[in-house]
Amino acid sequence: MEPQRIDAPLTRSATFLVLSVTDKPDAIKTIRSTLASISGLSKNVAFRDLGASFACTVGIGDDVWDRVTGLPRPAELHPFPVVKGATHTAVSTPGDLLFHIRSERRDLCFEFERQLMDLLGDAVSVVDETVGFRYFDVRDLLGFVDGTANPVGPVVHDSVLVAAEDSTSAGGSYVVVQKYVHDLKSWRTLPAEKQEAIIGRTKLENIELSDASSGQQSHKSLATIEDENGVEHDILRDNMPFGSPASGEFGTYFIGYSRRLWVIEKMLERMFIGEPPGLHDRILNFSTPLTGTTFFAPSASLLRSLDSN
């Protein structure tokens, strides 16, 4: 199975588009036809600047998977679960389709989205559209380098693509998105040393700090997931800052791709509930999730087949 371009490089611009399917009579037919043509639509836009690293990844949600694909469900696909800790909650919000659009050029993202929405028409309604941008040397708006722990090279596909363990979904990937807004005013009152202790890395050099032997863990430590055998499982993050100083909105759009959905869900449990329970990720004192939705990004081969199913 040919995968989608999940491992496309980090770019200067991205659009995260979450849509819901409407109850129009031909909505599913229109969506299937559009998804089947995504590869061609992408090539048409990418051809305008072959050096701009244009890519679009499509995710399909739990509620519409059966209607849109008519194929066996990915083994772990289910709605995003609410994760409620003593202080903070990871909310669950609607979303049937995800389009992760990225390029070195903002205008290519815009043009692809324009053509895409023309094709979809009234078959969909917009749940959320967030435009992200690269901030300096791949930093978030909290001032720290984001995505350092991403897998690189040959191990990327092993970390993000479903394989023989679920053969009918092979070549696909689970995708979780969350839109976080930051309280930058409060964050900036913290001295750099305290910020670094919360994140688990130095701010300037991005050097990893040692894990705490017990008690309160850093964001870096809580987001590191091991199974019962002590094997660490990576996810691929393509997070982007977003916001507007004029409106006072500052945030990070989290998007994580994983071969195993439980890895991201375990990460969120550790962050919001705490490890040990009660000691939540202190970054949540300054970053609040507004959304939380799960999708499955099937193989490009599966998408192309939708017109014939």
C-alpha positions as CSV (number, residue, x, y, z in Angstrom):
1,M,0.0,0.0,0.0
2,E,1.4,3.4,-1.0
3,P,1.2,5.7,2.1
4,Q,0.2,9.3,2.0
5,R,3.0,11.9,2.5
6,I,2.8,11.7,6.2
7,D,6.6,12.2,6.5
8,A,6.6,15.3,4.3
9,P,9.2,17.8,5.7
10,L,8.4,20.6,8.1
11,T,7.4,23.7,6.1
12,R,7.1,27.4,6.7
13,S,3.3,27.4,6.4
14,A,0.4,25.0,7.1
15,T,-3.3,24.9,7.2
16,F,-5.2,22.6,9.5
17,L,-8.8,22.1,8.2
18,V,-11.3,20.1,10.1
19,L,-14.7,19.5,8.5
20,S,-18.0,17.8,9.3
21,V,-20.1,16.0,6.8
22,T,-23.5,17.5,6.2
23,D,-26.8,15.7,5.7
24,K,-27.1,16.8,2.0
25,P,-28.3,13.9,-0.2
26,D,-25.1,13.5,-2.2
27,A,-22.7,14.5,0.5
28,I,-20.9,11.1,0.8
29,K,-20.7,10.6,-2.9
30,T,-19.2,14.1,-3.3
31,I,-16.7,13.4,-0.5
32,R,-15.6,10.0,-1.9
33,S,-15.1,11.5,-5.3
34,T,-13.1,14.4,-3.9
35,L,-10.9,12.2,-1.7
36,A,-10.2,9.9,-4.6
37,S,-8.9,12.9,-6.6
38,I,-6.7,14.4,-3.8
39,S,-3.5,13.1,-5.4
40,G,-4.3,14.8,-8.7
41,L,-5.4,18.0,-7.0
42,S,-2.2,18.1,-4.9
43,K,0.0,17.6,-8.0
44,N,-1.8,20.4,-9.8
45,V,-1.0,22.8,-7.0
46,A,2.5,21.5,-6.3
47,F,3.5,21.8,-9.9
48,R,3.4,25.6,-9.6
49,D,6.6,25.5,-7.5
50,L,8.2,22.1,-7.3
51,G,10.7,23.4,-4.6
52,A,7.9,24.5,-2.2
53,S,7.4,21.0,-0.6
54,F,3.7,21.1,-1.0
55,A,1.8,18.1,0.6
56,C,-1.7,17.3,1.9
57,T,-2.6,14.5,4.2
58,V,-6.2,13.4,4.6
59,G,-7.7,12.0,7.8
60,I,-11.1,10.3,8.2
61,G,-12.9,10.3,11.5
62,D,-14.6,7.4,13.4
63,D,-18.2,8.6,12.8
64,V,-18.0,8.6,9.0
65,W,-15.4,5.9,8.3
66,D,-17.9,3.3,7.3
67,R,-20.0,5.6,5.1
68,V,-17.1,7.1,3.3
69,T,-14.9,4.1,2.8
70,G,-17.1,1.0,3.0
71,L,-14.0,-0.8,4.2
72,P,-13.0,-2.6,7.4
73,R,-12.3,-0.1,10.3
74,P,-8.8,0.4,11.5
75,A,-8.4,-1.6,14.7
76,E,-7.9,1.3,17.1
77,L,-10.0,4.0,15.5
78,H,-12.5,5.6,17.9
79,P,-13.5,9.1,18.9
80,F,-11.1,11.2,20.8
81,P,-11.6,10.4,24.5
82,V,-12.0,13.2,27.1
83,V,-9.1,13.1,29.5
84,K,-10.0,14.7,32.8
85,G,-7.4,15.4,35.4
86,A,-7.8,17.0,38.8
87,T,-7.0,20.4,37.3
88,H,-7.1,20.3,33.5
89,T,-9.1,18.5,30.8
90,A,-8.3,17.4,27.3
91,V,-11.6,18.1,25.6
92,S,-13.2,16.1,22.7
93,T,-14.6,18.0,19.8
94,P,-16.4,17.1,16.5
95,G,-14.7,16.5,13.2
96,D,-15.2,14.0,10.3
97,L,-12.4,15.0,7.9
98,L,-9.0,16.4,8.4
99,F,-6.9,18.1,5.7
100,H,-3.3,18.8,6.8
101,I,-2.1,21.1,4.1
102,R,1.5,22.3,4.1
103,S,4.0,24.1,2.0
104,E,6.9,26.5,2.1
105,R,4.5,29.0,0.5
106,R,1.3,30.2,2.1
107,D,-0.3,30.9,-1.3
108,L,0.0,27.3,-2.4
109,C,-1.8,26.2,0.8
110,F,-4.5,28.9,0.1
111,E,-4.9,27.8,-3.5
112,F,-5.2,24.1,-2.6
113,E,-7.8,24.8,0.1
114,R,-9.8,27.0,-2.4
115,Q,-10.0,24.3,-5.0
116,L,-10.7,21.6,-2.4
117,M,-13.7,23.6,-0.9
118,D,-15.0,24.2,-4.4
119,L,-15.1,20.5,-5.0
120,L,-16.7,19.6,-1.6
121,G,-19.3,22.4,-1.7
122,D,-22.2,21.9,0.6
123,A,-21.2,18.3,1.4
124,V,-19.2,19.7,4.3
125,S,-19.3,22.4,7.0
126,V,-16.2,23.9,8.6
127,V,-15.5,23.0,12.2
128,D,-12.1,24.7,12.4
129,E,-9.6,26.2,10.1
130,T,-6.2,27.2,11.6
131,V,-3.3,28.7,9.7
132,G,0.1,27.9,11.1
133,F,3.5,29.3,10.5
134,R,7.1,28.5,11.2
135,Y,8.5,30.7,14.0
136,F,12.2,31.4,13.8
137,D,14.2,28.1,14.2
138,V,11.2,25.8,14.6
139,R,10.2,27.2,17.9
140,D,6.7,27.4,19.5
141,L,5.4,30.7,20.8
142,L,6.6,29.7,24.3
143,G,10.1,30.2,22.9
144,F,11.2,26.5,22.8
145,V,12.2,24.4,19.9
146,D,9.3,22.1,19.1
147,G,9.6,18.6,17.5
148,T,13.1,17.7,18.6
149,A,12.0,14.2,19.6
150,N,10.6,13.3,16.2
151,P,11.8,10.1,14.6
152,V,14.1,10.6,11.6
153,G,15.3,8.5,8.7
154,P,14.3,4.9,8.2
155,V,12.5,4.6,11.6
156,V,9.9,7.2,10.6
157,H,7.7,4.7,8.8
158,D,8.1,2.1,11.6
159,S,6.8,4.7,14.1
160,V,3.9,6.1,12.1
161,L,2.6,3.6,9.6
162,V,0.3,0.7,10.5
163,A,1.8,-2.6,9.2
164,A,1.1,-6.3,9.4
165,E,-0.6,-6.1,12.8
166,D,-3.7,-4.6,11.0
167,S,-3.2,-5.7,7.4
168,T,-6.4,-4.1,6.0
169,S,-5.2,-0.7,7.3
170,A,-1.6,-1.1,6.4
171,G,0.1,2.1,5.1
172,G,-2.2,4.3,7.2
173,S,-1.6,6.2,10.3
174,Y,-3.6,7.4,13.3
175,V,-3.8,11.2,13.7
176,V,-4.7,13.3,16.7
177,V,-5.1,17.0,16.6
178,Q,-5.5,19.6,19.5
179,K,-5.6,23.3,19.2
180,Y,-3.9,24.9,22.3
181,V,-4.0,28.6,23.2
182,H,-1.2,30.0,25.5
183,D,-1.4,32.5,28.3
184,L,1.8,34.2,27.2
185,K,1.5,37.0,29.7
186,S,1.7,34.6,32.7
187,W,4.3,32.4,31.0
188,R,6.6,35.4,30.5
189,T,6.6,36.1,34.2
190,L,8.5,32.9,34.9
191,P,12.3,33.0,34.9
192,A,13.9,31.0,32.1
193,E,15.1,28.4,34.6
194,K,11.6,27.6,35.7
195,Q,10.4,27.5,32.1
196,E,13.2,25.1,31.3
197,A,12.3,22.8,34.2
198,I,8.7,22.7,32.9
199,I,9.6,21.9,29.3
200,G,12.6,19.6,30.1
201,R,15.0,21.4,27.8
202,T,17.2,24.4,27.8
203,K,15.6,27.4,26.1
204,L,18.5,28.7,24.1
205,E,20.5,25.6,23.1
206,N,17.6,23.1,23.2
207,I,19.7,20.7,25.3
208,E,17.7,17.9,27.0
209,L,17.7,18.1,30.8
210,S,17.9,15.0,33.0
211,D,14.7,13.3,34.0
212,A,13.5,13.7,37.6
213,S,14.1,10.5,39.6
214,S,10.6,10.9,41.2
215,G,7.8,13.4,41.8
216,Q,7.0,16.1,39.3
217,Q,8.0,15.3,35.7
218,S,8.8,17.7,32.9
219,H,6.7,17.9,29.7
220,K,9.5,16.1,27.8
221,S,9.4,13.2,30.3
222,L,5.6,12.9,30.4
223,A,5.5,12.9,26.6
224,T,7.9,10.0,26.4
225,I,6.0,6.7,26.2
226,E,7.3,3.2,26.8
227,D,5.4,-0.1,26.7
228,E,5.4,-2.8,29.4
229,N,8.7,-4.1,28.0
230,G,10.4,-0.8,28.3
231,V,10.4,-0.1,24.6
232,E,10.0,3.5,23.7
233,H,7.4,4.4,21.1
234,D,7.8,7.6,19.0
235,I,5.2,9.7,17.3
236,L,5.7,12.2,14.5
237,R,4.7,15.8,15.4
238,D,4.2,18.5,12.8
239,N,3.1,21.2,15.3
240,M,2.7,24.8,14.2
241,P,2.4,28.1,16.0
242,F,-0.7,30.2,15.1
243,G,-2.2,33.4,16.4
244,S,-2.6,37.1,16.1
245,P,-0.9,39.7,18.4
246,A,-3.7,42.2,17.6
247,S,-6.4,39.8,18.9
248,G,-4.2,38.5,21.7
249,E,-4.4,35.0,20.5
250,F,-1.3,32.8,20.7
251,G,-1.2,29.1,20.3
252,T,0.2,25.8,19.1
253,Y,-1.6,23.4,16.8
254,F,-0.6,19.9,17.9
255,I,-0.8,17.2,15.3
256,G,0.6,13.8,16.0
257,Y,0.9,10.8,13.7
258,S,1.3,7.3,15.1
259,R,1.3,3.7,14.1
260,R,-0.4,3.0,17.4
261,L,-3.2,5.3,18.7
262,W,-2.7,4.1,22.3
263,V,0.7,5.8,22.3
264,I,-0.7,9.3,21.9
265,E,-3.6,8.6,24.3
266,K,-1.2,7.4,26.9
267,M,0.9,10.6,26.4
268,L,-2.3,12.7,27.0
269,E,-3.2,10.7,30.1
270,R,0.3,11.3,31.5
271,M,0.1,15.0,30.7
272,F,-3.5,15.7,32.0
273,I,-3.8,13.2,34.9
274,G,-0.1,13.1,35.8
275,E,2.5,10.4,36.4
276,P,2.1,9.8,39.3
277,P,-1.6,10.9,39.2
278,G,-2.0,14.4,40.5
279,L,1.2,15.8,39.2
280,H,0.0,17.0,35.8
281,D,2.2,18.5,33.1
282,R,2.8,22.0,34.3
283,I,2.7,23.4,30.7
284,L,-1.0,23.0,31.0
285,N,-1.1,25.8,33.5
286,F,-0.3,28.0,30.6
287,S,-1.7,26.1,27.6
288,T,-5.4,25.2,27.2
289,P,-6.7,22.8,24.6
290,L,-9.7,24.1,22.7
291,T,-10.2,21.0,20.5
292,G,-9.4,17.3,20.5
293,T,-10.2,15.0,17.5
294,T,-8.9,11.7,16.2
295,F,-8.7,10.6,12.6
296,F,-7.1,7.8,10.5
297,A,-5.1,8.8,7.5
298,P,-5.5,5.8,5.1
299,S,-3.0,4.9,2.4
300,A,-3.0,6.9,-0.8
301,S,-4.0,3.7,-2.6
302,L,-7.1,3.5,-0.5
303,L,-8.1,7.1,-1.2
304,R,-7.7,6.6,-4.9
305,S,-10.0,3.6,-4.8
306,L,-12.9,5.4,-3.2
307,D,-14.5,6.4,-6.5
308,S,-14.9,2.7,-7.4
309,N,-16.2,1.4,-4.0
